Amino acid sequence: MTATDDTARRYRQAVVASPIGPLTLVESDGALAGLYMDEHKHLPPAGRLAEPAPAGAEPPPGVLADTARQLAEYFAGERTEFGLPLALEGSAWQLRVWAGLQGIGYGETISYGELARRIGAQPAASRAVGLANGRNPVSIIVPCHRVIGADGNMTGYGGGLPRKRFLLMHEQRVSGQTLA
């Protein structure tokens, strides 16, 4: 995970179907750089998305096809972890928060304050954690949907609260766990 200059990177993308609607997958130099939902709150910078393949086209071989396959397995309840190379670009703080997200187990939920504590920050940093969480460029893969409010309520999600609810309920059903 590093911050890099976009002018040196090449991006490819594919759109795949999912139970929560179309997902736009973005590859950068052989690694997954983005996963965006329709009406995603925080889209990538201009120039990061290229023209997608025609609707219904198979993702090209490599990380886009691997991501599509792993997402299909996730939604089928056959996968609880992802094994994909990631090209996450953000500030040092964002990268720290996103690394912390990857430590939240399948079907587990934690609060923003707990995530702050887990990454070595004060629980009072929960607002800053929430802002970084909302900028996660590869939602689902880096599971930002597993972070909820301190009172147990679902709070913001870049893809919308109905999708967050779906993802959490899906994981709860597959894992047999109940939401915290």
CORWO-V480060 format. One record per residue. N is the residue number from 0. RES is the residue in three letters. BURIAL is I if it has 9 or more other ideal C-beta (glycine too) atoms within 8 Angstrom, else O. Layout:
# CORWO-V480060
[[N & RES & BURIAL] [N & RES & BURIAL]]
This chain:
# CORWO-V480060
[[0 & MET & I] [1 & THR & O] [2 & ALA & O] [3 & THR & O] [4 & ASP & O] [5 & ASP & O] [6 & THR & O] [7 & ALA & O] [8 & ARG & I] [9 & ARG & O] [10 & TYR & I] [11 & ARG & I] [12 & GLN & I] [13 & ALA & I] [14 & VAL & I] [15 & VAL & I] [16 & ALA & O] [17 & SER & I] [18 & PRO & O] [19 & ILE & I] [20 & GLY & O] [21 & PRO & I] [22 & LEU & I] [23 & THR & I] [24 & LEU & I] [25 & VAL & I] [26 & GLU & I] [27 & SER & I] [28 & ASP & O] [29 & GLY & O] [30 & ALA & I] [31 & LEU & I] [32 & ALA & I] [33 & GLY & I] [34 & LEU & I] [35 & TYR & I] [36 & MET & I] [37 & ASP & O] [38 & GLU & O] [39 & HIS & I] [40 & LYS & I] [41 & HIS & O] [42 & LEU & O] [43 & PRO & I] [44 & PRO & O] [45 & ALA & O] [46 & GLY & O] [47 & ARG & I] [48 & LEU & I] [49 & ALA & O] [50 & GLU & O] [51 & PRO & I] [52 & ALA & O] [53 & PRO & O] [54 & ALA & O] [55 & GLY & O] [56 & ALA & O] [57 & GLU & O] [58 & PRO & I] [59 & PRO & I] [60 & PRO & O] [61 & GLY & O] [62 & VAL & I] [63 & LEU & I] [64 & ALA & I] [65 & ASP & I] [66 & THR & I] [67 & ALA & I] [68 & ARG & O] [69 & GLN & I] [70 & LEU & I] [71 & ALA & I] [72 & GLU & I] [73 & TYR & I] [74 & PHE & I] [75 & ALA & O] [76 & GLY & O] [77 & GLU & O] [78 & ARG & O] [79 & THR & O] [80 & GLU & O] [81 & PHE & O] [82 & GLY & O] [83 & LEU & I] [84 & PRO & O] [85 & LEU & I] [86 & ALA & I] [87 & LEU & I] [88 & GLU & I] [89 & GLY & I] [90 & SER & O] [91 & ALA & O] [92 & TRP & I] [93 & GLN & I] [94 & LEU & I] [95 & ARG & I] [96 & VAL & I] [97 & TRP & I] [98 & ALA & I] [99 & GLY & I] [100 & LEU & I] [101 & GLN & O] [102 & GLY & O] [103 & ILE & I] [104 & GLY & O] [105 & TYR & I] [106 & GLY & I] [107 & GLU & I] [108 & THR & I] [109 & ILE & I] [110 & SER & I] [111 & TYR & I] [112 & GLY & I] [113 & GLU & I] [114 & LEU & I] [115 & ALA & I] [116 & ARG & I] [117 & ARG & I] [118 & ILE & I] [119 & GLY & O] [120 & ALA & I] [121 & GLN & O] [122 & PRO & I] [123 & ALA & O] [124 & ALA & I] [125 & SER & I] [126 & ARG & O] [127 & ALA & I] [128 & VAL & I] [129 & GLY & I] [130 & LEU & O] [131 & ALA & I] [132 & ASN & I] [133 & GLY & I] [134 & ARG & I] [135 & ASN & I] [136 & PRO & I] [137 & VAL & I] [138 & SER & I] [139 & ILE & I] [140 & ILE & I] [141 & VAL & I] [142 & PRO & I] [143 & CYS & I] [144 & HIS & I] [145 & ARG & I] [146 & VAL & I] [147 & ILE & I] [148 & GLY & I] [149 & ALA & O] [150 & ASP & O] [151 & GLY & O] [152 & ASN & O] [153 & MET & I] [154 & THR & O] [155 & GLY & O] [156 & TYR & I] [157 & GLY & I] [158 & GLY & I] [159 & GLY & I] [160 & LEU & O] [161 & PRO & O] [162 & ARG & I] [163 & LYS & I] [164 & ARG & I] [165 & PHE & I] [166 & LEU & I] [167 & LEU & I] [168 & MET & O] [169 & HIS & I] [170 & GLU & I] [171 & GLN & I] [172 & ARG & O] [173 & VAL & I] [174 & SER & I] [175 & GLY & O] [176 & GLN & O] [177 & THR & O] [178 & LEU & O] [179 & ALA & O]]
